[in-house]
Amino acid sequence: QQFKNLPFTPDYNQDILVQAMLKWKDQWNMVIFEYDKQLKAYKETQGW
């Protein structure tokens, strides 16, 4: 039982993976949002 809280338990690793994926997803959404904004602005300047 004393090993329960050590870093190499599967739950701990799962947590890190989930956190990393959520963080990555947020960043990806921000990138897409920015890209979208730039694209709209570009289209407007081009008169599309």
C-alpha positions as CSV (number, residue, x, y, z in Angstrom):
1,Q,0.0,0.0,0.0
2,Q,2.8,2.4,0.6
3,F,3.5,2.5,-3.1
4,K,0.1,4.0,-3.9
5,N,1.2,7.6,-4.3
6,L,4.4,7.1,-6.2
7,P,4.8,8.5,-9.7
8,F,4.9,5.2,-11.5
9,T,1.3,4.1,-10.8
10,P,-0.8,3.8,-13.9
11,D,-3.3,6.4,-12.6
12,Y,-0.7,9.0,-12.2
13,N,0.6,8.5,-15.7
14,Q,-2.9,8.6,-17.0
15,D,-3.5,11.9,-15.3
16,I,-0.4,13.4,-16.8
17,L,-1.4,12.2,-20.3
18,V,-4.9,13.6,-19.9
19,Q,-3.5,17.0,-18.6
20,A,-1.1,17.1,-21.5
21,M,-3.8,16.4,-24.0
22,L,-6.1,19.0,-22.6
23,K,-3.4,21.6,-22.7
24,W,-2.5,20.6,-26.2
25,K,-6.1,20.8,-27.3
26,D,-6.4,24.3,-25.8
27,Q,-3.3,25.5,-27.6
28,W,-4.5,23.9,-30.9
29,N,-7.9,25.7,-30.5
30,M,-6.1,29.0,-30.0
31,V,-4.0,28.4,-33.1
32,I,-7.1,27.7,-35.2
33,F,-8.9,30.7,-33.8
34,E,-6.0,33.0,-34.6
35,Y,-5.6,31.5,-38.1
36,D,-9.4,32.0,-38.7
37,K,-9.1,35.6,-37.6
38,Q,-6.1,36.3,-39.9
39,L,-7.9,34.6,-42.8
40,K,-11.0,36.6,-42.4
41,A,-9.0,39.8,-42.2
42,Y,-7.0,38.8,-45.3
43,K,-10.2,38.1,-47.2
44,E,-11.7,41.4,-46.3
45,T,-8.6,43.3,-47.5
46,Q,-8.7,41.3,-50.7
47,G,-12.4,42.1,-51.1
48,W,-13.5,38.4,-51.2
